[in-house]
Amino acid sequence: MPSNEPKLWPKVVGEPIIPPYMRRAPGRPKKLRRKANDEPKTSGKPKRNQETVRCGTCKELGHNTRTCKGKTAADRSLPMGGNKVNIL
């Protein structure tokens, strides 16, 4: 049923109805928590102007351990006579 205009509404005695509190909409949360004013604003990310990445395996610059194409087991030199074990 449609309602009639506000002039014809009955007068209500009491406190006026207030809208509900604003709530945060559902969704993905922020990546970093909001810090207070007295906390430092630094993050855990490395700066972009720092030294390049150093590999943990071969200790060379420009790549990391996952992409290292340094020495592998196939590149190692074998002793004379191969890798046979002498059994006495």
VMD Tcl script that draws the C-alpha trace (Angstrom):
set ca {
  {0.00 0.00 0.00}
  {1.44 3.41 -0.86}
  {1.83 5.83 2.04}
  {0.18 9.22 2.10}
  {2.08 12.50 2.31}
  {3.95 13.51 5.52}
  {1.31 16.09 6.47}
  {-1.22 13.30 7.02}
  {1.09 11.09 9.11}
  {0.12 10.68 12.75}
  {2.17 12.68 15.26}
  {4.41 10.48 17.40}
  {5.43 11.43 20.91}
  {8.99 10.39 21.78}
  {12.53 10.61 20.51}
  {13.04 10.87 16.75}
  {14.30 7.79 14.95}
  {17.99 8.08 14.06}
  {19.69 6.25 11.19}
  {21.88 3.22 11.98}
  {25.60 3.58 12.59}
  {27.86 3.54 9.52}
  {29.65 0.22 9.14}
  {32.57 -0.79 6.99}
  {31.46 -2.48 3.80}
  {32.50 -6.11 3.34}
  {35.57 -6.70 1.22}
  {39.30 -7.27 1.24}
  {41.02 -5.65 4.24}
  {43.89 -3.16 4.02}
  {47.36 -4.60 3.40}
  {48.98 -2.70 6.28}
  {47.38 -1.74 9.54}
  {46.80 1.92 10.19}
  {49.44 3.15 12.59}
  {48.94 5.69 15.35}
  {50.51 9.15 15.11}
  {53.36 8.26 17.46}
  {54.41 5.09 15.56}
  {57.06 5.23 12.80}
  {55.68 5.13 9.27}
  {58.34 2.76 7.84}
  {57.27 -0.49 6.23}
  {59.02 -3.87 5.93}
  {59.49 -3.54 2.19}
  {63.01 -2.88 0.84}
  {63.58 0.46 -0.80}
  {63.69 0.59 -4.58}
  {67.00 2.44 -4.66}
  {68.93 -0.19 -2.72}
  {71.65 -2.49 -3.98}
  {70.57 -5.17 -6.44}
  {69.70 -8.67 -5.30}
  {72.56 -11.00 -4.38}
  {72.28 -14.76 -4.90}
  {72.69 -16.88 -1.79}
  {74.19 -19.80 -3.73}
  {76.86 -18.24 -5.96}
  {77.03 -14.82 -4.23}
  {76.73 -12.91 -7.54}
  {74.58 -9.85 -8.12}
  {71.51 -9.66 -10.32}
  {69.57 -12.83 -9.46}
  {68.42 -14.88 -6.49}
  {68.76 -18.53 -5.48}
  {65.62 -19.64 -7.32}
  {66.84 -18.34 -10.66}
  {70.52 -19.21 -10.16}
  {72.15 -20.85 -13.15}
  {75.55 -21.14 -11.51}
  {77.47 -24.34 -10.97}
  {75.36 -27.47 -10.87}
  {76.26 -31.08 -10.13}
  {76.89 -31.67 -13.84}
  {79.47 -28.86 -13.96}
  {81.68 -30.30 -11.22}
  {84.87 -32.00 -12.28}
  {85.22 -35.71 -11.62}
  {88.46 -37.19 -10.35}
  {90.55 -39.42 -12.61}
  {88.92 -42.83 -12.88}
  {85.42 -41.45 -12.40}
  {83.41 -41.44 -9.23}
  {83.95 -45.11 -8.37}
  {84.53 -46.02 -4.76}
  {87.57 -48.18 -4.06}
  {86.60 -51.15 -1.89}
  {89.48 -52.99 -0.21}
}
mol new
graphics top color blue
foreach p $ca { graphics top sphere $p radius 0.5 }
foreach p [lrange $ca 0 end-1] q [lrange $ca 1 end] { graphics top cylinder $p $q radius 0.2 }
display resetview
